[in-house]
Amino acid sequence: MPHLLLVEDDDLLRDGLAAQLTQMGHTITVASNGAVAVHVVDTARFDGVILDLGLPLIDGMGVLRHIRQHHAALPVLVLTARDGVEDRVAGLNAGADDYLTKPFNLAELAARLAAMLRRSQLPAFDGSRATEGLRVHASEPRAWVSLASGESELELTQREWSLLTLLVTQRGSVVGREDVLTRWSKDDGDSQNADSDNNALEVYIHRLRKKLEGSKLAIRNVRGLGYLLDSA
């Protein structure tokens, strides 16, 4: 059941929309101003945000920038009365995943929200490979893990990132030791250090396990075969 943060300062609209979204099967947390939204998004885990722009204390664009800085993978649908083309462009450029203007049709909102949540689970979303509770950048040694306190970026070496990318792209399948060593040799452009790499592999596995602690994922040894990224 997706957990959504609804940020809206209009009491009637917020309460009515929260009730409708709850009937659709979502779990809803509400915030009536930008300061509350920033606090809540930093202290709880959400699958998506519905965000008004005209908010007191911290405006919606400020909230959006905060989310993109601290929770890069969190999908955001802007829902606002600002219907000018320049407003849409500004919202999308600031990192919104979708933009819907008021007044809106509830069926269209539901469809856009469902599409946004589906996209957030695709491997190519936001230039990253994603799996439950983890997002790995497709071309840079960066990854973000979802913890109880929110999304946190991992500190990874090039080889840790390469290993983690293999585990994510083959989620549900065993990644063999040779698969990892082949990837490392391609990354290095050198196959001369295979023996030392093989000895180091368990060290890298141990490091990644420590960095995934507290998340929904764990790296399991499959005896005689390799490693499997699985639910913790």
C-alpha positions, 0 to 999 in steps of 0.5 A: 500500500503506497504511503503518500505525503499530501502537502496542501494548505487548503483545509477542505481540499486537503481533507477531501483529497486525503479521504479520496486517496485513502479510499483508493488504497493509499496511506496518507500523511498530511502537511498544511505548510512547507515547514511541516512538510520538510520535517515530515519528509525527513522523519518518515518514509514515503513512496510519493508526494503530492505537493501544492506550491502556494504554501505558508512558511516554506513555499512549495518550490522550497519543499521541492528543492529540499526533497531533491537535495535530500531524497533524490529518488522520491517521486513528486507530483505538483498539484497547484493553481499556478497554470502558466507555462512558465510555472510548469517549466519552473516546477519540472525544472526544479525536479517535479515528476509530474505537474497538474493544475487546479481545478483537476479531475480526480480520475486524472489525478489518480491515473497520473499518480499511479503512473508516477509510482510505477515509473519510480520502480523502473530500473531506468528511473532518474538515470538509476537502477532501482530495487526495493529500498535501493537506488543505484546510479547507472553511470556514477559510483553513487547509491541511495538506500531507504532507511527508517529515517529516510533516504541516505546516500551510501559512500561507495568505492568504484568497485563497491558500486560496480558490485552493487550494480550487478546485484541490483540488475540481477535481483532474484538471480545468483551473481557468480564470483566470475561475473564480478571479476569479469566486470571489475576487469572490464572496469579496470581495463586489466585482467592481470589482477584476477587472483588478488581480486578474487581474494578481495571479493569477500572484503567488498561483500562484507563492506556492502553488507555493513552499508546495507544494514538497516535497509530492506535488503541483504546480500546472501551467500549461495554456497558454491555459486555466488551471491544473491541480493534479497530481502532482509 
